[in-house]
């Protein structure tokens, strides 16, 4: 059992608002990731030359993120040049997929130590930069799936088809901020955050949490995606998605130290969790954001577990209808779903979100003494990763 992959540590940057003037917007993506990598290496007293591979997720691999930003950050940190790096792009699940690849490589005996994580500076490399105005689908795809829509419309379709009201979405979104603020005040988030030095000073806490958010306040926001033509095409849409019940555009980086259990024991490092099961699945590309539902069912079956045995659940809050529709289908205990807040409060730095959610889940299990955690997130194109871990 020497190749059993375990999570030894997992960290992230604070979350900064993804716009110019945001707390992290003055930091180049490579310099942001650099500081997270250095923090992870130094607090575990790890010889960086022992790392077999660096696997980093990033969605908008353009502009300042066009050159393999993981490799740039690693070398900028002064770390050994022989350590390789690869970049992963599975949309919003990029760094969760990076974690999967790391664990798979260790299980196969290809690696002993991997750092897996992600980076996204959405203020400096805006979402969609890699597309550069091009038509992304091509003729054959459009013939099979005519009239594709954006993610915001997909979220509206999910809300309509699952009967999720605007009031329910706003209440859920206010809950996200309240739970994140409670975790912050209790010092729970600080355990996973590596403070980031910026030209303006040190940033050590999330900029995105709005502790005074209420459902009543969110109800005053205008809807974001109203379109009369699409309304005629999809009569189930009630136009209820707003900036307040959607994930925040965010700058951030995250990283996990993953190694074989035998290597962790040899180095005197105490693992936090082991991997139980993995899944990745595709679903309807029009609804796009529903794949966490089948991914959850499949990963639970692979693990031989039921949802009632899962103590901590992270379903990425891309839009409020995503976790709410998931909960309707899976019938999980609402108190176990995103119990430290989610992307509506903390933000969604695309390529970094997978390991950000994993950090919340690992630390949440240790705070409560829970045994199993399940993480899943929707990804553009109708994809979803799912991971089950066990606290050690």
Residue, then its C-alpha position, 0 to 999 in steps of 0.5 A: x500500500x506504499x502508493x496510497x495518495x494522501x493530502x499532507x497540506x492544502x492552502x490558498x491565497x485570500x480571495x480578491x475582487x476580480x477587478x482593477x483596484x481589487x486587493x490582488x489586482x496589482x499582483x501578476x498571476x505568476x507572483x500570486x501563485x509564487x507566494x502560495x507555493x512558497x508558503x506551502x513548501x516552507x510551512x511543511x519544511x519540504x525540499x522543493x527538489x523532491x517534488x516530482x511534478x507541479x500540476x496547475x489548473x488555469x482556465x484563461x491561458x492567455x495574456x499574463x497567463x499564456x506562458x505556463x504560469x505554474x512553471x514561471x511561478x516555480x522558477x521565480x520562487x528560486x526552486x530547482x529547474x529540474x521540477x517539471x510543470x503542466x497546466x490543466x484546463x477543465x474549465x471551473x474544475x481545472x484544479x480539482x482535476x489537477x488534484x485527481x491527476x496528482x493522486x492518480x500518478x501517485x497511485x500508479x507509482x509514477x510520482x512520490x510527491x506532487x503539488x497540485x493547484x490552480x491560479x486565476x487572476x480575473x482582474x488582469x486576464x478577464x474571463x473569455x480572454x482565450x477565446x478572443x472573439x472567436x466562434x468556439x463550437x464549429x459547424x458540426x457541433x452547432x448542427x447537433x446542439x443548435x442555439x447554445x446559450x451562456x452559463x447565466x441562461x443555463x442557470x436560469x433554465x435550471x432554476x425554472x426546471x427545478x422550480x427554484x424561486x428568486x426568494x430561495x436563491x437570495x436566501x441561500x446566497x445570504x446564507x453563504x455570506x453569513x457562514x463565510x463570515x462566521x468561519x472568518x471571525x472564528x479564525x477558521x479561514x486563516x488556517x488555510x490562507x497564505x497572506x499575499x504581499x502586494x505593492x499596496x501592502x499585505x493582504x491576509x483575509x478575503x475581500x469578497x465576504x459581505x457580512x451585512x448581506x441579507x436576502x431582503x437586500x439581495x432582492x433589490x438587485x436587478x436580474x442580469x440576463x433578461x432576453x425577450x427572444x430567449x424568454x419566448x424560446x424557454x418559457x420556464x425562465x423567470x429571470x431571477x439570476x443576479x450578481x448577488x446570487x451568482x459567484x463573484x469574479x475573483x483573483x486567487x491561487x491555491x495549492x495542495x501537497x499530495x504524496x504517497x502515504x509511505x513518503x509522508x511517513x518517511x518525511x515525518x509529515x502527518x497526512x490530513x486526508x486520503x482519497x476514497x473515490x474520483x469521478x468526472x462526467x459529462x451531462x447536457x451541454x445546454x443546461x451545462x451546470x447539472x453534471x454535479x448530480x450524476x457525478x455525485x451519484x457515480x462517485x458515491x457508488x464507486x466509494x460504496x457510500x450513501x450521501x448520509x455518510x458524507x459529513x462535509x459537502x462542497x458543491x461549487x456555488x457558480x450560481x445559487x440554482x446549482x447547489x439548490x438543484x443538486x440538493x433537490x436531487x441528492x437530498x443531502x442534509x442542508x447543514x452539511x452543504x457548503x457549511x463554511x460558505x461558498x463561491x457566492x461569498x468567497x468568490x470563484x477564481x476559475x482555475x483555482x477554485x477546485x483546490x480552494x473548495x478542497x481546502x475548505x472541505x479538508x479543514x472543515x472535516x478536521x474542525x468538526x471531526x467528520x469522516x468523509x467529505x464530497x466535493x463536486x463542481x459544475x464546469x462549462x460544456x456540461x462537465x463535473x468532477x467529483x471527489x470523496x476524501x476521508x479525514x485522517 
